[in-house]
Amino acid sequence: MDAVIKGKAKAEGEPFNRPSRDEAEDAVRTLIAWAGDDPKREGLIDTPGRVVDAYEEWFKGYREDPREYLSRTFDDVKGYDDIVMLRDIDVESHCEHHMAPFLGKAFVAYMPLDNVVGISKIARVVEIYSKRLQTQETMTSQILNAIQEVLKPEGVAVMIDAKHECMTTRGVHHPNVSTITTQFSGVFRSDKELRERFLRLAGR
C-alpha cells in the first residue's frame, strides 16, 4: 500500500510516523477553532472523536492491499473468451487537493487470458483505491494497473464518472458538472471496436 507524504510517493514497507488518535483529535479541535467556533462548546465536545472515526472509515484503503484480493483467481472458465465487466460500482472518495468528497460510478472490464477473479474482488479494488486521498485521474490508473499487473489479462478498461464537492460547494459552484476519466490497456487500447463496445456497455 502506497502512502503520500510531503508530495512524494512512499513505498510499502518504508517507515511511516502515523499520529496518535489523541494527536488527530487535537488537530480537529484546532481546525474547529480556526473556523471560528469554540471546540469546548457542548455541541462540539465530541466532534473530534467522531471526525477521527469518520476518517478511519473514509481512508481505510491505506490499510488494505488490493493485490491480495486479485490474487485469488479461478482457472476453470469452461472456454469463456469474452470480456468480464462490472458496471455502476459506487465510488466514494476524497480529492487530495481539498479533501472534499467526490462521488460517482466506476465501470471496469478486463479480457481474461488464463484465469478470472471473483467479481466482488474487482469491486473491492475500486473501493480500496477510492478510500485514499488522490485525484480521480490517479485512481483510474491505479485500478487499471493493479488488475493488469496481477491478473495479466489481455487488456483492462476503466472509466469513472464522478461529481466533485470541491466544484459544487466551493470555488466555481457548478453542482451539475461531472468528471469522466478513462484508462485502457492491451486489447482495449489497440482494438477500437472493443474499446467502443466497452463505452457502449457503460452507457457512454
Steps between C-alpha positions, in 0.01 A plus 500: 500500500637834399480810717555856392722710727623851418405458137707187442379145461611286791559134416342226703718394791666836555455648849195719544448709811124492533373743767323363802124523535541771766715703262240459225221617730710801606542588134122498455460732798752735341303507175174565685659794680654626175154486337380736773322281753579377849604133503394488868143596412251230601403411144865466395658323796463155343555615143878428488440136590225466244715659230787262571258205485375627166858536371572139594208395281555746214870416467507132589648426158846582635477191720407260219691356206288461183745249357415253774138486380602464136732209573205268572420382147319214325658308212196306377290739288338230277628656179380856575694741278322836515523806722400503865349833599358659814281809467387765746745424779447767764792738547527698823832677519676822606724713282850570623478870415217606733416173680147552368289199399443391144226250430417302191515168318779281368484268199769232477560230240777257419564237235603178681793302370560201728284569803226716646449657841183510707293798388475639853879529506491752214253711694725467805797635305297807404394546862854471638644762266201728550558494877823696462594857417576545131370654181238325290758465223744326734234266636396401147859404418553322831198275447610410147864439596412272792273281286748493212799414720336224704258330258712564189194501271504592133380845595319715756257790465402739780264797496397716795221759489484714815390834640747691715389694805796735455314625191146486636541650848796735449696667223299516177180356660384287205290221656407320178848447355639147506853390414563193282840331495597194297801273477560209262768235464571210267222409259277780629765749395585338165152387389274799432186286460558327835562834668182644351308192611618559856384861485161396360454244777588774747226712346735752341 
